Amino acid sequence: MRSRLRPPDIATDPFRERLPPVSRVRLPLLGGSFEFECESAQLRRLVDWAYAGLPAHRLPRRGAPFRIRLALAPRHGRTSRLAAPRINMLSGAGLLCGSTSDSDFAVVAPGERSALVTLSPRLLRFPYHARYELIEFAVFTLAARAQGLVPLHAACVGQNGRGLLLMGDSGAGKSTTSLHCLLQGLEFVTEDSAFVTADTLLATGVPNFLHVRRDVLRFVPEESVPMIRRSPLIRRRSGVQKFEIDVRETGFRLARMPLKVTALVFASAQPPRDGILLEGLPRDGALEKLTACQPYAVGQAGWATFVKGIGKLPAFELRRARHPAEAVGALQRLLADATRAAR
């Protein structure tokens, strides 16, 4: 009777370090160069969907390329609920780790300018969440930590090399205002994740998608409605559904370089007082609002330097207009004033 061969006690390649990537691609993002190593064609499509075709923003502190390995979680047959989950060894971008087979995770090493992102077959059925919650998490964290950028929950639009940071609570109208800024020909940097150099106040971002609710269609010019309706619907964790507009395919103007921040604008859901849409804010009030709406950025390196510079800029509260186009007009005048002042 032939005896069965026992598996070796020590695997020859436990971390799958010898597994070559199916493809590599290097893309310019957030002032840096990112090299993605993809273990499958499906993972490569996720990268292209998120980052292909973007303008190359250059920042003064440009270092070595970032490396992100996109890996597939190993598949295993079903095990008993009474058994402990199997631990799988994984590697990539110079990182080694262990994980259960059903885990989706990102390991980021800013000091090494590298990250490992592992996705399960289950999460790959939800490409928006795979991109937004894991891949972009790795990209944004590496870019901010390694390049000393201040990460802000803010939109950024502008023209002639100058930009406005648009902040506000959810529902205040940042995305709607951003959409109408694009419809009026302003340059687009980002919808909700801006990264600013602390000392020179240059704003960069990933100008790939814009997310808007269905109810914005009543304010959109008739010729632009079909473009929005053709966009896929995504569902946030909160349950809110939004159109995901790929601004790279619309003819909108994407900022070709980082924009110099010239003013802070805090969007408000409140109606205007005495017909005034843009109300100037005192310095202390503006900094108080900024600190309150950016709790994550407050704890990051560079915040004190950033506040010192940003505190010298004008700040405004943008009240909700009867039509978003009125708000865009107010922002355009603000940018025009900044251009004239710089001459």
C-alpha positions in Angstrom: 0.0 0.0 0.0 1.4 3.3 -1.1 1.8 5.9 1.7 0.7 9.4 1.2 3.3 12.1 0.9 3.1 14.5 3.8 3.4 18.2 2.9 6.7 19.8 4.0 6.8 21.4 7.4 8.4 24.5 5.8 7.0 25.9 2.6 9.5 26.8 -0.1 7.8 30.2 -0.8 5.5 30.9 2.2 5.1 34.6 1.4 4.6 34.1 -2.4 7.5 36.3 -3.0 8.4 34.5 -6.2 5.0 35.1 -7.7 5.5 37.6 -10.5 2.9 40.3 -11.2 0.7 39.9 -14.3 1.4 43.5 -15.1 3.2 46.7 -13.9 2.1 50.3 -14.6 3.6 53.6 -13.5 1.3 56.6 -13.2 1.7 60.2 -12.0 -0.4 60.9 -8.9 -0.5 63.7 -6.3 2.9 65.0 -7.2 4.6 61.6 -7.2 5.1 58.6 -9.4 3.3 55.4 -8.4 4.2 52.0 -9.6 1.4 49.4 -9.3 2.2 45.7 -9.4 -1.0 43.8 -10.2 -1.4 40.1 -9.7 -4.3 39.8 -12.1 -5.8 41.5 -15.1 -8.9 42.4 -13.0 -6.7 44.3 -10.5 -5.0 46.1 -13.4 -8.4 47.2 -14.7 -9.2 48.7 -11.3 -6.0 50.7 -11.4 -6.7 52.0 -14.9 -10.3 52.8 -14.0 -9.1 54.9 -11.1 -6.0 56.6 -12.4 -5.3 56.3 -16.1 -5.5 59.5 -18.2 -4.9 62.0 -15.3 -2.7 65.1 -15.6 0.8 64.9 -14.1 0.8 67.3 -11.2 4.4 68.1 -10.1 5.4 69.3 -6.7 8.7 70.6 -5.4 9.4 67.6 -3.1 9.5 64.8 -5.7 11.2 61.7 -4.4 11.6 58.0 -5.4 8.6 56.3 -7.0 6.0 54.8 -4.7 5.3 51.0 -5.0 1.9 49.4 -4.4 1.3 45.7 -4.8 -2.2 44.6 -5.6 -2.7 41.0 -4.5 -5.5 38.5 -4.6 -6.4 36.8 -1.3 -5.7 33.1 -1.5 -8.8 30.9 -2.0 -9.4 27.9 0.3 -12.3 25.5 0.6 -14.8 25.8 3.3 -13.7 25.0 6.8 -15.7 24.1 9.9 -17.0 27.0 11.9 -15.4 25.4 14.9 -11.9 25.5 13.3 -9.6 28.5 13.6 -9.4 30.5 10.3 -6.4 29.6 8.2 -3.5 32.1 8.2 -2.1 32.9 4.7 1.2 34.5 4.1 1.4 37.4 1.7 4.1 39.8 0.4 4.6 42.7 -1.9 6.4 46.0 -2.2 9.0 44.8 0.3 6.3 44.0 2.9 5.6 40.6 4.6 2.4 39.8 6.4 -0.1 37.1 7.4 -3.9 37.2 7.1 -6.9 35.1 7.1 -8.2 34.0 3.7 -11.3 36.2 3.8 -9.5 39.4 4.7 -9.4 42.6 2.6 -6.7 44.9 3.8 -4.1 47.5 3.0 -0.7 47.7 4.7 1.1 51.0 4.2 4.7 51.8 5.0 5.3 55.5 4.3 9.0 55.4 5.2 9.5 52.7 2.6 7.2 54.5 0.1 5.4 51.2 -0.4 2.0 49.5 0.3 0.4 46.1 -0.1 -3.3 45.9 -0.9 -5.0 42.5 -0.8 -8.5 42.0 -2.2 -10.8 39.0 -1.9 -13.0 37.7 -4.7 -16.0 38.9 -2.7 -14.9 42.5 -2.5 -13.9 42.5 -6.2 -17.6 42.2 -6.9 -17.9 45.7 -5.5 -15.2 47.6 -7.5 -16.2 51.0 -6.2 -15.6 50.0 -2.6 -12.4 48.2 -3.5 -11.1 51.3 -5.2 -12.4 53.9 -2.8 -11.8 52.2 0.5 -8.5 50.3 -0.1 -6.6 51.4 -3.2 -7.2 55.1 -2.7 -6.5 54.7 1.0 -3.0 53.4 0.2 -2.4 56.0 -2.5 -3.6 58.9 -0.4 -1.7 57.8 2.7 1.6 57.3 1.0 1.4 60.6 -0.9 0.5 62.6 2.1 2.9 61.1 4.7 5.9 60.7 2.4 5.7 64.1 0.7 4.6 66.1 3.7 1.2 67.1 2.2 -1.7 68.2 4.4 -4.7 66.0 3.6 -8.0 67.9 3.6 -11.6 66.8 3.1 -12.3 69.6 0.6 -13.0 70.2 -3.1 -10.7 72.4 -5.1 -11.5 74.3 -8.3 -9.9 77.3 -10.0 -8.5 79.0 -13.0 -5.3 80.7 -14.2 -3.2 78.7 -11.7 -5.2 79.9 -8.7 -7.5 77.7 -6.7 -10.2 77.8 -4.1 -10.6 75.2 -1.3 -14.3 74.4 -0.9 -15.2 72.8 2.5 -18.4 72.0 4.3 -20.4 69.3 6.0 -22.1 66.6 4.0 -25.1 68.0 2.2 -23.8 71.6 2.1 -23.5 71.4 -1.7 -19.7 71.0 -2.3 -20.3 68.3 -5.1 -23.2 70.2 -6.7 -21.1 73.4 -6.7 -18.1 71.6 -8.1 -20.2 70.2 -10.9 -21.5 73.6 -11.9 -18.0 75.0 -11.7 -17.0 72.5 -14.3 -20.0 73.2 -16.5 -18.9 76.9 -16.4 -15.4 76.1 -17.5 -13.4 76.2 -14.3 -10.5 73.8 -13.7 -11.1 70.8 -11.5 -8.5 69.4 -9.0 -10.7 67.2 -6.7 -14.1 66.7 -5.4 -13.5 65.8 -1.7 -9.8 64.9 -1.1 -7.4 67.8 -1.5 -3.7 67.6 -0.6 -1.8 70.9 0.0 1.9 71.7 0.5 2.2 73.2 4.0 4.7 75.9 3.1 3.7 76.9 -0.5 0.0 76.2 -0.4 -0.1 74.3 -3.7 -3.2 72.1 -4.0 -3.2 68.8 -5.8 -5.7 65.9 -6.0 -7.0 63.1 -8.2 -9.4 64.6 -10.7 -11.1 61.4 -11.8 -14.7 61.2 -10.5 -17.4 63.6 -9.3 -20.3 62.2 -7.3 -23.8 63.8 -7.4 -27.3 62.9 -6.3 -30.2 62.5 -8.7 -31.8 65.8 -7.5 -29.0 67.9 -9.1 -30.5 67.1 -12.5 -33.2 69.7 -12.1 -30.4 72.4 -12.1 -28.3 71.0 -14.9 -28.5 72.4 -18.5 -30.6 70.1 -20.6 -27.7 69.2 -22.9 -25.7 67.9 -20.0 -28.4 65.7 -18.4 -27.8 62.6 -20.7 -24.1 62.6 -19.8 -24.9 62.4 -16.1 -27.6 59.8 -16.6 -25.2 57.6 -18.5 -22.9 57.6 -15.5 -23.0 54.5 -13.2 -24.8 54.7 -9.9 -22.7 53.9 -6.8 -24.0 53.3 -3.3 -22.1 54.7 -0.3 -21.9 52.8 3.0 -24.5 55.2 4.3 -26.9 53.9 1.7 -26.9 57.1 -0.4 -26.8 56.6 -4.1 -25.0 59.0 -6.4 -24.0 59.2 -10.1 -20.3 58.7 -10.5 -19.3 61.0 -13.3 -15.9 60.2 -14.9 -14.7 63.7 -15.5 -11.9 62.5 -17.8 -14.5 61.5 -20.4 -16.7 64.6 -20.4 -14.5 67.4 -21.9 -14.3 69.2 -18.5 -11.2 71.1 -17.8 -8.8 69.2 -15.5 -6.1 71.3 -13.8 -2.9 70.5 -15.5 -0.8 71.5 -12.5 -1.3 72.1 -8.8 -3.2 75.3 -8.1 -2.0 78.0 -5.7 -4.6 78.3 -3.0 -5.9 81.9 -2.8 -8.9 81.6 -0.6 -10.9 79.3 1.7 -14.7 78.9 1.1 -16.9 77.2 3.6 -20.2 75.9 1.9 -23.3 76.4 4.0 -26.8 75.0 3.6 -28.2 78.2 5.0 -29.9 80.8 2.7 -28.1 84.1 2.0 -28.6 87.1 4.2 -29.7 90.3 2.5 -29.0 88.6 -0.9 -25.2 88.2 -0.2 -23.9 84.8 -1.2 -20.3 85.2 -0.1 -19.7 86.6 3.4 -16.2 87.4 4.6 -15.1 85.6 7.7 -12.7 87.0 10.4 -9.4 85.2 10.7 -10.2 83.6 14.1 -13.6 82.5 12.9 -12.2 81.0 9.7 -9.4 79.1 11.5 -12.0 77.8 14.0 -14.2 76.5 11.2 -11.1 75.0 9.5 -10.1 73.1 12.6 -13.6 71.9 13.2 -14.1 70.4 9.7 -10.6 68.9 9.4 -10.1 66.7 12.5 -7.8 64.3 10.8 -5.5 66.9 9.2 -5.1 68.7 12.6 -3.0 65.8 13.9 -0.7 65.5 10.9 2.8 66.9 10.4 2.8 70.2 8.7 -0.5 71.4 10.1 1.0 74.3 12.1 2.9 75.5 9.1 -0.2 75.2 6.9 -2.4 77.2 9.3 0.2 79.9 9.5 0.1 80.4 5.7 -3.6 79.7 5.2 -4.5 82.2 8.0 -3.2 85.0 5.8 -5.7 84.2 3.0 -9.2 85.6 2.8 -12.0 83.2 3.9 -15.7 83.2 3.1 -18.9 81.5 3.9 -20.8 80.5 0.7 -24.5 80.5 1.4 -26.9 78.3 -0.6 -28.1 80.1 -3.7 -31.4 79.6 -5.5 -29.5 78.1 -8.3 -25.9 76.6 -8.2 -24.9 78.8 -11.2 -25.3 81.9 -8.9 -22.7 80.3 -6.5 -20.4 79.7 -9.4 -20.6 83.3 -10.4 -19.6 84.4 -7.0 -16.6 82.0 -7.0 -15.6 83.2 -10.4 -15.6 86.8 -9.2 -13.5 85.7 -6.2 -10.9 84.1 -8.5 -10.9 87.2 -10.8 -10.2 89.4 -7.8 -7.3 87.2 -6.8 -5.9 87.3 -10.4 -6.1 91.1 -10.4 -4.5 91.4 -7.0 -1.5 89.3 -8.1 -0.7 91.6 -11.1 
